[in-house]
Every structure is written in structure tokens, then in C-alpha cells.
Amino acid sequence: MSKLIHKDEAYFIVGLCMEVHNTLGKGFSEAVYAEALEIELKQNGVPYKKEVKFKIKYKDTLLKKSYCADLVIDDKIILELKAVEAIHSNHVKQTLNYLAVSGLKLGLIINFGEDRLAYKRVVL
């Protein structure tokens, strides 16, 4: 069995997301969940950055377009927040692109839009 990347950190982050979902329930916008999650991150001393832009390089040229990740936890984990019916393959592709341009190895897609919190680990 292979070792999970950032296992403990990811587990802790998912727990904080569960706290947010258990408190608010489903039905709010992504922005509401993001704000509530930031409160949990701060209260638990978790270093993070929000709306982190990643430049995209094509051959030797930086493109004008960039990717913007919802949250980056401790410069290790990209957190992509959703408030939709279900996590779809396009969310996974989006997160894989974020990982590719950032150089990070782990992304977590967190969906607050379902009856129970749903999440998916995405590893590059």
C-alpha cells in the first residue's frame, strides 16, 4: 500500500470542512462556506492563502491567463471549494491543472452542496 501524501494535514482540513458543513448545512453559496472555513482555519492555527494565482507557462512564455485556486493550505495542499450537486470529472481536471502549474502534489475538492460533505483527494 502506498503512503498517502499529506495524510494527517488533509484529514484535519476535511474535519474542519465537516464542522462548517455540520454548522451551516447545504444550500449556501461557495463564498459563504469559504468565509466560514477561513474562520475555522484561523481558530485552529492553520496557515493558508486565499485566491492564489498561478501563472501558466507555454514553452518559454508566460501566458496572460492564470489559474486561481480557492485556498492553498500551508503551501502544501490546494483546496478547491464547491457548492454543487456533486463533484464531477471537470472539477478533478480543474484541480489537476492547478496542481500542474503550482508544483504542488495534493488537491482536495470539497463540496458543501450535498446532504453530507463530499470530498475527493486529487494527486498529481
N, CA, C and O of each residue as an XYZ file, in Angstrom:
496
protein
N       0.845     -1.183      0.000
C       0.000      0.000      0.000
C       0.888      1.244      0.000
O       1.844      1.323      0.772
N       0.583      2.197     -0.847
C       1.387      3.409     -0.914
C       0.972      4.383      0.191
O      -0.159      4.351      0.675
N       1.890      5.228      0.568
C       1.655      6.205      1.621
C       0.886      7.393      1.040
O       1.230      7.891     -0.032
N      -0.145      7.841      1.739
C      -0.923      8.989      1.298
C      -0.125     10.274      1.516
O       0.501     10.466      2.558
N      -0.160     11.142      0.518
C       0.534     12.425      0.603
C      -0.226     13.340      1.575
O      -1.441     13.502      1.460
N       0.494     13.928      2.520
C      -0.071     14.882      3.489
C      -1.335     14.325      4.155
O      -2.330     15.033      4.310
N      -1.279     13.064      4.540
C      -2.439     12.362      5.099
C      -3.020     13.076      6.317
O      -4.219     13.350      6.359
N      -2.185     13.376      7.302
C      -2.678     13.988      8.539
C      -3.244     15.380      8.301
O      -4.297     15.732      8.835
N      -2.537     16.171      7.495
C      -2.997     17.529      7.203
C      -4.338     17.498      6.470
O      -5.246     18.261      6.800
N      -4.460     16.620      5.482
C      -5.697     16.514      4.712
C      -6.853     16.065      5.609
O      -7.960     16.594      5.514
N      -6.593     15.106      6.464
C      -7.610     14.616      7.388
C      -8.109     15.748      8.282
O      -9.312     15.885      8.506
N      -7.179     16.561      8.791
C      -7.537     17.668      9.668
C      -8.367     18.708      8.915
O      -9.358     19.213      9.442
N      -7.968     19.025      7.696
C      -8.680     20.008      6.883
C     -10.098     19.517      6.572
O     -11.053     20.289      6.661
N     -10.236     18.268      6.216
C     -11.564     17.714      5.939
C     -12.421     17.789      7.201
O     -13.620     18.059      7.121
N     -11.824     17.554      8.345
C     -12.563     17.680      9.607
C     -13.080     19.091      9.837
O     -14.207     19.274     10.296
N     -12.265     20.088      9.520
C     -12.713     21.479      9.641
C     -13.848     21.766      8.661
O     -14.801     22.470      8.994
N     -13.739     21.223      7.464
C     -14.803     21.394      6.468
C     -16.090     20.734      6.934
O     -17.178     21.258      6.698
N     -15.975     19.584      7.596
C     -17.154     18.913      8.137
C     -17.811     19.773      9.213
O     -19.037     19.847      9.295
N     -17.005     20.410     10.020
C     -17.538     21.310     11.046
C     -18.348     22.433     10.408
O     -19.439     22.762     10.874
N     -17.810     23.019      9.342
C     -18.520     24.082      8.623
C     -19.832     23.545      8.054
O     -20.879     24.173      8.208
N     -19.778     22.392      7.402
C     -20.985     21.820      6.785
C     -22.013     21.434      7.845
O     -23.208     21.666      7.660
N     -21.566     20.855      8.941
C     -22.490     20.470     10.013
C     -23.169     21.687     10.633
O     -24.324     21.618     11.053
N     -22.444     22.798     10.686
C     -22.993     24.016     11.283
C     -23.935     24.740     10.328
O     -25.017     25.171     10.729
N     -23.529     24.877      9.066
C     -24.322     25.647      8.102
C     -25.329     24.802      7.322
O     -26.371     25.307      6.905
N     -25.022     23.517      7.123
C     -25.855     22.686      6.264
C     -25.594     23.011      4.808
O     -24.647     23.730      4.488
N     -26.428     22.484      3.922
C     -26.243     22.756      2.500
C     -27.151     23.908      2.083
O     -28.087     24.270      2.796
N     -26.855     24.478      0.908
C     -27.732     25.496      0.365
C     -27.134     26.881      0.254
O     -27.710     27.747     -0.404
N     -25.996     27.111      0.879
C     -25.345     28.415      0.771
C     -24.430     28.454     -0.449
O     -24.163     27.426     -1.071
N     -23.963     29.631     -0.777
C     -23.031     29.783     -1.893
C     -21.624     29.373     -1.454
O     -21.319     29.293     -0.264
N     -20.792     29.122     -2.441
C     -19.388     28.763     -2.174
C     -18.706     29.834     -1.321
O     -17.917     29.506     -0.435
N     -19.003     31.104     -1.580
C     -18.370     32.209     -0.852
C     -18.689     32.161      0.640
O     -17.832     32.486      1.462
N     -19.893     31.766      0.997
C     -20.287     31.665      2.407
C     -19.478     30.568      3.091
O     -18.953     30.767      4.187
N     -19.380     29.414      2.443
C     -18.597     28.314      3.016
C     -17.122     28.689      3.121
O     -16.460     28.340      4.099
N     -16.609     29.392      2.129
C     -15.201     29.803      2.152
C     -14.928     30.718      3.342
O     -13.919     30.566      4.031
N     -15.832     31.669      3.579
C     -15.655     32.584      4.703
C     -15.710     31.850      6.041
O     -14.906     32.115      6.936
N     -16.661     30.929      6.171
C     -16.766     30.147      7.404
C     -15.534     29.262      7.597
O     -15.034     29.124      8.713
N     -15.048     28.666      6.510
C     -13.859     27.822      6.603
C     -12.644     28.639      7.014
O     -11.806     28.156      7.775
N     -12.535     29.864      6.526
C     -11.419     30.718      6.940
C     -11.431     30.951      8.449
O     -10.374     31.001      9.078
N     -12.618     31.094      9.027
C     -12.719     31.256     10.483
C     -12.167     30.011     11.172
O     -11.396     30.121     12.125
N     -12.557     28.830     10.698
C     -12.061     27.578     11.282
C     -10.545     27.458     11.141
O      -9.858     27.059     12.082
N     -10.028     27.803      9.967
C      -8.579     27.721      9.737
C      -7.828     28.639     10.699
O      -6.830     28.235     11.297
N      -8.307     29.865     10.845
C      -7.657     30.831     11.742
C      -7.717     30.353     13.184
O      -6.714     30.394     13.896
N      -8.902     29.895     13.622
C      -9.060     29.454     15.011
C      -8.198     28.244     15.339
O      -7.847     28.025     16.498
N      -7.859     27.464     14.333
C      -7.057     26.262     14.544
C      -5.596     26.445     14.153
O      -4.838     25.476     14.121
N      -5.196     27.676     13.855
C      -3.800     27.973     13.571
C      -3.269     27.356     12.292
O      -2.076     27.071     12.188
N      -4.145     27.146     11.313
C      -3.728     26.540     10.049
C      -3.318     27.647      9.078
O      -4.141     28.488      8.718
N      -2.054     27.654      8.650
C      -1.631     28.682      7.695
C      -2.250     28.435      6.321
O      -2.266     27.309      5.823
N      -2.755     29.502      5.724
C      -3.385     29.381      4.412
C      -3.282     30.700      3.653
O      -3.025     31.760      4.224
N      -3.491     30.592      2.360
C      -3.593     31.761      1.490
C      -4.861     31.572      0.675
O      -5.190     30.450      0.292
N      -5.580     32.663      0.405
C      -6.794     32.520     -0.385
C      -6.625     33.151     -1.757
O      -5.847     34.085     -1.951
N      -7.387     32.603     -2.705
C      -7.393     33.066     -4.090
C      -5.974     33.250     -4.631
O      -5.587     34.336     -5.063
N      -5.222     32.168     -4.595
C      -3.828     32.172     -5.028
C      -3.767     32.013     -6.548
O      -4.303     31.060     -7.112
N      -3.104     32.967     -7.190
C      -2.967     32.909     -8.657
C      -1.697     32.163     -9.036
O      -0.634     32.362     -8.448
N      -1.840     31.298    -10.035
C      -0.708     30.550    -10.561
C      -0.539     30.888    -12.031
O      -1.476     30.777    -12.822
N       0.659     31.297    -12.379
C       0.972     31.628    -13.772
C       1.054     30.342    -14.592
O       1.416     29.281    -14.084
N       0.709     30.464    -15.863
C       0.765     29.327    -16.776
C       1.844     29.604    -17.801
O       1.870     30.665    -18.425
N       2.722     28.652    -17.966
C       3.825     28.800    -18.908
C       3.571     27.929    -20.136
O       3.242     26.748    -20.021
N       3.730     28.532    -21.305
C       3.657     27.793    -22.556
C       5.023     27.891    -23.208
O       5.437     28.966    -23.641
N       5.721     26.768    -23.277
C       7.108     26.711    -23.740
C       7.919     27.690    -22.903
O       8.038     27.488    -21.695
N       8.475     28.730    -23.485
C       9.277     29.685    -22.705
C       8.530     30.976    -22.411
O       9.144     31.962    -22.002
N       7.221     30.989    -22.610
C       6.451     32.219    -22.465
C       5.393     32.077    -21.382
O       4.649     31.097    -21.353
N       5.331     33.070    -20.485
C       4.253     33.109    -19.504
C       3.014     33.669    -20.177
O       3.066     34.728    -20.802
N       1.911     32.966    -20.050
C       0.657     33.409    -20.635
C       0.029     34.506    -19.777
O       0.316     34.620    -18.586
N      -0.821     35.300    -20.393
C      -1.534     36.340    -19.650
C      -2.564     35.730    -18.713
O      -2.832     36.274    -17.642
N      -3.134     34.616    -19.106
C      -4.125     33.923    -18.277
C      -3.417     33.225    -17.123
O      -2.255     32.832    -17.229
N      -4.141     33.081    -16.026
C      -3.595     32.362    -14.876
C      -4.734     31.562    -14.242
O      -5.908     31.778    -14.542
N      -4.362     30.643    -13.366
C      -5.341     29.885    -12.590
C      -5.405     30.499    -11.202
O      -4.413     31.025    -10.699
N      -6.572     30.429    -10.592
C      -6.746     30.974     -9.251
C      -7.367     29.898     -8.366
O      -8.536     29.548     -8.522
N      -6.578     29.387     -7.449
C      -7.053     28.368     -6.512
C      -7.783     29.041     -5.353
O      -7.387     30.115     -4.902
N      -8.844     28.408     -4.878
C      -9.613     28.986     -3.775
C      -8.741     29.190     -2.541
O      -8.668     30.296     -2.005
N      -8.087     28.133     -2.095
C      -7.219     28.201     -0.917
C      -6.001     27.311     -1.123
O      -6.081     26.264     -1.765
N      -4.880     27.742     -0.572
C      -3.695     26.897     -0.503
C      -3.345     26.786      0.977
O      -3.098     27.786      1.651
N      -3.330     25.563      1.460
C      -3.100     25.283      2.869
C      -1.628     24.976      3.101
O      -1.083     24.022      2.546
N      -0.994     25.800      3.933
C       0.385     25.566      4.381
C       1.360     25.341      3.211
O       2.322     24.585      3.342
N       1.112     25.988      2.090
C       1.938     25.844      0.883
C       2.104     24.380      0.470
O       3.113     24.017     -0.133
N       1.108     23.534      0.795
C       1.180     22.103      0.500
C      -0.030     21.571     -0.251
O       0.108     20.727     -1.136
N      -1.229     22.067      0.101
C      -2.468     21.470     -0.378
C      -3.345     22.533     -1.022
O      -3.620     23.574     -0.424
N      -3.780     22.263     -2.240
C      -4.747     23.149     -2.890
C      -6.137     22.699     -2.484
O      -6.476     21.519     -2.574
N      -6.935     23.654     -2.038
C      -8.306     23.377     -1.643
C      -9.229     24.047     -2.652
O      -9.230     25.270     -2.793
N     -10.000     23.245     -3.339
C     -10.952     23.751     -4.323
C     -12.343     23.545     -3.748
O     -12.798     22.412     -3.590
N     -13.015     24.646     -3.436
C     -14.321     24.587     -2.784
C     -15.438     24.626     -3.810
O     -15.365     25.342     -4.809
N     -16.475     23.841     -3.543
C     -17.644     23.778     -4.406
C     -18.902     23.772     -3.544
O     -18.876     23.359     -2.384
N     -20.000     24.238     -4.132
C     -21.317     24.146     -3.510
C     -22.283     23.721     -4.621
O     -23.162     24.478     -5.033
N     -22.090     22.499     -5.082
C     -22.828     21.970     -6.232
C     -23.474     20.626     -5.865
O     -23.250     20.094     -4.778
N     -24.284     20.088     -6.794
C     -24.976     18.826     -6.525
C     -24.025     17.661     -6.299
O     -24.281     16.798     -5.459
N     -22.925     17.637     -7.051
C     -21.966     16.536     -6.930
C     -20.620     16.964     -7.517
O     -20.552     17.873     -8.344
N     -19.574     16.311     -7.086
C     -18.246     16.524     -7.664
C     -18.218     15.819     -9.016
O     -18.586     14.648     -9.120
N     -17.783     16.532    -10.044
C     -17.752     15.988    -11.402
C     -16.312     15.874    -11.899
O     -15.387     16.422    -11.299
N     -16.148     15.165    -12.986
C     -14.812     14.957    -13.556
C     -14.163     16.273    -13.970
O     -12.938     16.388    -13.930
N     -14.960     17.273    -14.368
C     -14.359     18.562    -14.741
C     -13.749     19.268    -13.526
O     -12.803     20.041    -13.675
N     -14.278     19.011    -12.326
C     -13.673     19.566    -11.109
C     -12.314     18.911    -10.851
O     -11.368     19.569    -10.419
N     -12.233     17.618    -11.120
C     -10.967     16.893    -10.957
C      -9.941     17.422    -11.963
O      -8.789     17.668    -11.605
N     -10.354     17.594    -13.210
C      -9.445     18.121    -14.238
C      -8.957     19.516    -13.865
O      -7.777     19.827    -14.023
N      -9.864     20.356    -13.371
C      -9.502     21.704    -12.949
C      -8.435     21.643    -11.850
O      -7.436     22.361    -11.905
N      -8.653     20.794    -10.866
C      -7.712     20.678     -9.753
C      -6.374     20.115    -10.219
O      -5.323     20.555     -9.752
N      -6.400     19.151    -11.128
C      -5.145     18.627    -11.694
C      -4.366     19.727    -12.414
O      -3.140     19.778    -12.319
N      -5.058     20.598    -13.126
C      -4.380     21.720    -13.784
C      -3.756     22.657    -12.756
O      -2.631     23.120    -12.945
N      -4.467     22.937    -11.680
C      -3.916     23.781    -10.610
C      -2.651     23.156    -10.036
O      -1.656     23.842     -9.803
N      -2.702     21.848     -9.813
C      -1.531     21.154     -9.271
C      -0.362     21.227    -10.251
O       0.779     21.453     -9.847
N      -0.645     21.037    -11.526
C       0.421     21.048    -12.534
C       1.135     22.393    -12.590
O       2.363     22.435    -12.662
N       0.391     23.481    -12.559
C       1.038     24.793    -12.673
C       1.631     25.268    -11.356
O       2.529     26.109    -11.350
N       1.139     24.739    -10.237
C       1.634     25.172     -8.929
C       2.869     24.404     -8.470
O       3.662     24.908     -7.675
N       3.027     23.180     -8.977
C       4.111     22.334     -8.499
C       3.749     21.576     -7.226
O       4.573     20.828     -6.701
N       2.535     21.756     -6.726
C       2.096     21.029     -5.540
C       1.598     19.647     -5.949
O       1.320     19.399     -7.122
N       1.490     18.762     -4.983
C       1.158     17.361     -5.287
C      -0.240     16.944     -4.891
O      -0.758     15.963     -5.425
N      -0.886     17.677     -3.947
C      -2.184     17.252     -3.444
C      -3.215     18.369     -3.538
O      -2.962     19.510     -3.152
N      -4.374     18.009     -4.056
C      -5.514     18.906     -4.056
C      -6.690     18.212     -3.404
O      -6.842     16.995     -3.511
N      -7.514     18.979     -2.733
C      -8.745     18.462     -2.150
C      -9.907     19.239     -2.739
O      -9.955     20.465     -2.643
N     -10.838     18.528     -3.346
C     -12.070     19.147     -3.800
C     -13.081     18.924     -2.683
O     -13.366     17.786     -2.310
N     -13.615     20.005     -2.160
C     -14.566     19.941     -1.059
C     -15.910     20.440     -1.574
O     -16.014     21.565     -2.061
N     -16.932     19.608     -1.468
C     -18.260     20.005     -1.935
C     -19.219     20.125     -0.762
O     -19.548     19.139     -0.103
N     -19.659     21.354     -0.515
C     -20.611     21.634      0.556
C     -22.058     21.524      0.084
O     -22.975     21.688      0.890
N     -22.285     21.253     -1.193
C     -23.619     21.291     -1.767
C     -24.449     20.023     -1.622
O     -25.605     19.989     -2.045
N     -23.885     19.001     -1.041
C     -24.613     17.740     -0.875
C     -25.147     17.612      0.554
O     -24.774     18.389      1.434
N     -26.016     16.633      0.776
C     -26.586     16.439      2.115
C     -25.491     16.225      3.151
O     -25.574     16.728      4.272
N     -24.475     15.479      2.768
C     -23.295     15.272      3.617
C     -22.104     15.847      2.889
O     -22.066     15.829      1.659
N     -21.141     16.353      3.613
C     -19.942     16.892      2.986
C     -19.310     15.824      2.100
O     -19.146     14.677      2.516
N     -18.960     16.206      0.885
C     -18.284     15.293     -0.021
C     -16.910     15.873     -0.334
O     -16.752     17.088     -0.453
N     -15.924     15.000     -0.466
C     -14.584     15.473     -0.826
C     -13.884     14.427     -1.672
O     -14.236     13.248     -1.659
N     -12.895     14.884     -2.399
C     -12.103     13.997     -3.229
C     -10.655     14.436     -3.174
O     -10.346     15.615     -3.350
N      -9.773     13.488     -2.931
C      -8.334     13.735     -2.993
C      -7.901     13.662     -4.450
O      -8.277     12.736     -5.170
N      -7.115     14.632     -4.881
C      -6.584     14.630     -6.238
C      -5.077     14.728     -6.108
O      -4.555     15.686     -5.536
N      -4.378     13.732     -6.641
C      -2.916     13.664     -6.530
C      -2.310     13.767     -7.907
O      -2.744     13.093     -8.841
N      -1.300     14.615     -8.031
C      -0.582     14.751     -9.286
C       0.634     13.855     -9.241
O       1.400     13.805    -10.204
